Amino acid sequence: HPSFPSSFTVTVWVRMLSSAMSRVILVGDVHGCFQELLDLMEKVEYQKDSGDRVILLGDLIGKGPRSVEVVRWAISNNIECIQGNHEVFNYKKRKTDDLEQFDEGHKHCILQLTDEEYEWMGKQPLYIQIPEHNLLAIHAAVSEDLPLEEQTVSVSTTARNLNEVYAEGEHEEGIPWASKYKGKYGRVIFGHDARRGLQIHPHATGLDTGCCYGKRLTAVVYPSREIFSVPAREKWCLTTDEQNALDAQLIAEGKMEP
């Protein structure tokens, strides 16, 4: 009679095969664009129980229309998230009574998220290392002059340009930090820079493609390194340049104080 592996052996083999086939799906700035997030998950064929690992690169909230739903979807699906500047800002301001300083996405979070949901938000890391693919996921930028555990919140969540990452020395403004990154911490997958859109550098990939501004929501999938994106359903807010131009027009027309 032929010999068959024990059920234990089969179970272990299936688990090992499943682990080997599982993917890491890294998603750029969602900014409350919940329907587009679901569209993207459908496009990459994400299944909750498939073993796929989804990492949102920060700025889940603000600007777009459904920030609360994005947070609750992430929690209910055990999605890994990185803190972006909007999470840092909202978490610090969550107890305020002055809601006029916030856009609608931030207001909805403050009014609707529970203490437990805010506790989840506050516990999210500034970066996630993915050693099996030699990746570092972070919201904005990383300095190669500092150990990972000493990276500042400011650089990790807000920097876009080289002079913002390396305060000392001569670094010309306007150069994307990722274009000069040498790969010390592996390939960096980041967001936060919608103005530049999709960025592919020798050792870094930028995934903020401005979904909340009516552009696209983008993900990269490992180990295949495929890039997927879906169009925004609407233009949910103005860019900084558009808002500044509108403000200047209103001031010129006497409809707004300087």
C-alpha positions as semicolon CSV with decimal commas, in nm:
position;residue;x (nm);y (nm);z (nm)
1;H;0,000;0,000;0,000
2;P;0,129;0,350;-0,078
3;S;0,213;0,563;0,222
4;F;0,040;0,896;0,267
5;P;0,158;1,189;0,478
6;S;-0,015;1,231;0,809
7;S;-0,286;1,493;0,844
8;F;-0,044;1,694;1,058
9;T;0,219;1,692;0,784
10;V;-0,039;1,797;0,523
11;T;-0,163;2,079;0,745
12;V;0,189;2,212;0,802
13;W;0,268;2,186;0,430
14;V;-0,050;2,375;0,336
15;R;0,027;2,649;0,589
16;M;0,384;2,683;0,457
17;L;0,259;2,699;0,098
18;S;-0,005;2,957;0,193
19;S;0,259;3,169;0,365
20;A;0,489;3,147;0,066
21;M;0,208;3,258;-0,167
22;S;0,075;3,539;0,052
23;R;0,122;3,894;-0,068
24;V;0,202;4,229;0,089
25;I;-0,025;4,504;-0,045
26;L;0,093;4,858;0,035
27;V;-0,158;5,138;-0,025
28;G;-0,096;5,511;-0,065
29;D;-0,282;5,794;0,110
30;V;-0,654;5,708;0,130
31;H;-0,772;6,037;0,288
32;G;-1,125;5,922;0,354
33;C;-1,181;5,788;0,001
34;F;-1,348;5,473;0,128
35;Q;-1,522;5,362;-0,191
36;E;-1,200;5,399;-0,386
37;L;-1,023;5,188;-0,122
38;L;-1,280;4,913;-0,176
39;D;-1,238;4,951;-0,553
40;L;-0,863;4,907;-0,514
41;M;-0,901;4,603;-0,290
42;E;-1,127;4,449;-0,554
43;K;-0,874;4,525;-0,828
44;V;-0,588;4,356;-0,641
45;E;-0,827;4,070;-0,554
46;Y;-0,776;4,108;-0,181
47;Q;-0,952;3,850;0,034
48;K;-0,965;3,891;0,410
49;D;-0,878;3,530;0,487
50;S;-0,633;3,472;0,201
51;G;-0,319;3,545;0,403
52;D;-0,259;3,871;0,218
53;R;-0,110;4,146;0,432
54;V;-0,243;4,498;0,370
55;I;-0,052;4,802;0,493
56;L;-0,199;5,152;0,463
57;L;0,078;5,410;0,444
58;G;-0,086;5,670;0,668
59;D;-0,330;5,958;0,616
60;L;-0,631;5,733;0,625
61;I;-0,837;6,034;0,729
62;G;-0,908;6,395;0,636
63;K;-0,998;6,567;0,307
64;G;-1,214;6,287;0,163
65;P;-1,577;6,211;0,258
66;R;-1,565;5,884;0,456
67;S;-1,275;5,895;0,701
68;V;-1,462;5,717;0,981
69;E;-1,551;5,427;0,753
70;V;-1,187;5,389;0,645
71;V;-1,076;5,365;1,008
72;R;-1,349;5,116;1,098
73;W;-1,279;4,903;0,790
74;A;-0,911;4,890;0,882
75;I;-0,988;4,786;1,239
76;S;-1,246;4,522;1,144
77;N;-1,017;4,366;0,884
78;N;-0,702;4,373;1,101
79;I;-0,530;4,599;0,850
80;E;-0,186;4,731;0,940
81;C;-0,153;5,109;0,928
82;I;0,119;5,367;0,966
83;Q;0,060;5,701;1,132
84;G;0,055;5,989;0,888
85;N;0,054;6,358;0,968
86;H;-0,327;6,362;0,961
87;E;-0,351;6,086;1,221
88;V;-0,093;6,261;1,441
89;F;-0,284;6,591;1,411
90;N;-0,629;6,443;1,465
91;Y;-0,522;6,228;1,760
92;K;-0,369;6,528;1,937
93;K;-0,675;6,744;1,875
94;R;-0,942;6,482;1,945
95;K;-1,059;6,639;2,274
96;T;-1,110;6,990;2,135
97;D;-1,443;7,171;2,125
98;D;-1,328;7,405;1,847
99;L;-1,433;7,212;1,537
100;E;-1,406;7,508;1,300
101;Q;-1,034;7,444;1,252
102;F;-1,102;7,107;1,087
103;D;-1,218;6,988;0,746
104;E;-1,522;6,761;0,733
105;G;-1,319;6,440;0,747
106;H;-1,147;6,542;1,070
107;K;-1,474;6,668;1,219
108;H;-1,644;6,336;1,150
109;C;-1,363;6,148;1,324
110;I;-1,376;6,369;1,633
111;L;-1,756;6,344;1,653
112;Q;-1,794;5,974;1,570
113;L;-1,486;5,771;1,659
114;T;-1,499;5,598;1,997
115;D;-1,227;5,607;2,261
116;E;-1,134;5,252;2,163
117;E;-1,100;5,349;1,797
118;Y;-0,883;5,645;1,892
119;E;-0,676;5,415;2,110
120;W;-0,618;5,198;1,801
121;M;-0,519;5,505;1,598
122;G;-0,272;5,621;1,860
123;K;-0,102;5,281;1,873
124;Q;-0,017;5,265;1,503
125;P;0,359;5,279;1,433
126;L;0,557;5,539;1,242
127;Y;0,709;5,269;1,022
128;I;0,687;4,898;0,947
129;Q;0,980;4,684;0,836
130;I;0,910;4,396;0,598
131;P;1,235;4,198;0,602
132;E;1,121;3,918;0,371
133;H;1,106;4,173;0,088
134;N;1,371;4,412;0,225
135;L;1,111;4,689;0,254
136;L;1,046;4,979;0,489
137;A;0,696;5,127;0,488
138;I;0,670;5,483;0,619
139;H;0,434;5,774;0,559
140;A;0,665;6,051;0,444
141;A;1,043;6,010;0,465
142;V;1,339;5,853;0,643
143;S;1,683;5,988;0,732
144;E;1,982;5,764;0,669
145;D;2,173;5,965;0,929
146;L;1,962;5,822;1,214
147;P;1,878;5,471;1,335
148;L;1,518;5,379;1,261
149;E;1,419;5,393;1,626
150;E;1,546;5,753;1,643
151;Q;1,359;5,889;1,341
152;T;1,166;6,204;1,428
153;V;0,789;6,230;1,399
154;S;0,835;6,539;1,184
155;V;1,049;6,368;0,920
156;S;0,854;6,042;0,934
157;T;0,518;6,210;0,879
158;T;0,574;6,543;0,701
159;A;0,901;6,563;0,501
160;R;0,897;6,562;0,122
161;N;1,220;6,734;0,023
162;L;1,584;6,664;0,092
163;N;1,634;6,982;0,296
164;E;1,349;6,876;0,528
165;V;1,513;6,541;0,600
166;Y;1,868;6,664;0,651
167;A;1,854;6,998;0,832
168;E;2,233;7,027;0,853
169;G;2,449;7,078;0,548
170;E;2,363;7,226;0,213
171;H;2,063;7,057;0,054
172;E;1,881;7,240;-0,220
173;E;1,511;7,290;-0,167
174;G;1,273;7,112;-0,396
175;I;1,470;6,790;-0,443
176;P;1,263;6,485;-0,346
177;W;1,435;6,313;-0,055
178;A;1,370;5,972;-0,210
179;S;1,573;6,053;-0,521
180;K;1,889;6,070;-0,307
181;Y;1,807;5,785;-0,068
182;K;2,081;5,521;-0,093
183;G;1,895;5,216;0,035
184;K;2,027;5,189;0,391
185;Y;1,693;5,056;0,522
186;G;1,594;4,859;0,215
187;R;1,346;4,983;-0,041
188;V;1,124;5,250;0,115
189;I;0,754;5,255;0,025
190;F;0,603;5,590;0,120
191;G;0,315;5,832;0,060
192;H;0,248;6,197;0,151
193;D;0,363;6,360;-0,175
194;A;0,055;6,390;-0,396
195;R;0,197;6,681;-0,594
196;R;0,471;6,458;-0,739
197;G;0,237;6,161;-0,781
198;L;0,374;5,812;-0,840
199;Q;0,749;5,811;-0,779
200;I;0,985;5,533;-0,878
201;H;1,340;5,591;-0,754
202;P;1,634;5,347;-0,736
203;H;1,560;5,262;-0,371
204;A;1,215;5,408;-0,299
205;T;0,860;5,410;-0,431
206;G;0,610;5,690;-0,361
207;L;0,242;5,593;-0,379
208;D;0,046;5,911;-0,301
209;T;-0,133;5,974;-0,630
210;G;-0,385;6,229;-0,504
211;C;-0,707;6,031;-0,486
212;C;-0,879;6,297;-0,273
213;Y;-0,794;6,555;-0,541
214;G;-0,980;6,357;-0,806
215;K;-0,681;6,159;-0,932
216;R;-0,606;5,797;-0,834
217;L;-0,555;5,561;-0,539
218;T;-0,250;5,340;-0,584
219;A;-0,097;5,026;-0,433
220;V;0,213;4,818;-0,494
221;V;0,201;4,443;-0,436
222;Y;0,494;4,226;-0,330
223;P;0,659;3,995;-0,421
224;S;0,541;4,066;-0,779
225;R;0,612;4,442;-0,747
226;E;0,303;4,511;-0,957
227;I;0,148;4,855;-0,925
228;F;-0,231;4,885;-0,925
229;S;-0,444;5,197;-0,922
230;V;-0,808;5,301;-0,948
231;P;-0,957;5,640;-1,040
232;A;-1,118;5,866;-0,785
233;R;-1,498;5,859;-0,789
234;E;-1,500;6,238;-0,753
235;K;-1,275;6,531;-0,681
236;W;-1,325;6,554;-0,308
237;C;-1,117;6,862;-0,225
238;L;-0,892;7,131;-0,370
239;T;-0,515;7,099;-0,380
240;T;-0,312;7,351;-0,181
241;D;-0,228;7,542;-0,499
242;E;-0,595;7,552;-0,603
243;Q;-0,705;7,665;-0,257
244;N;-0,440;7,940;-0,253
245;A;-0,549;8,062;-0,596
246;L;-0,913;8,066;-0,486
247;D;-0,826;8,256;-0,167
248;A;-0,628;8,512;-0,369
249;Q;-0,923;8,561;-0,603
250;L;-1,167;8,608;-0,315
251;I;-0,931;8,859;-0,149
252;A;-0,895;9,051;-0,476
253;E;-1,274;9,063;-0,511
254;G;-1,310;9,186;-0,153
255;K;-1,502;8,876;-0,050
256;M;-1,237;8,754;0,195
257;E;-1,001;8,930;0,432
258;P;-0,627;8,887;0,366
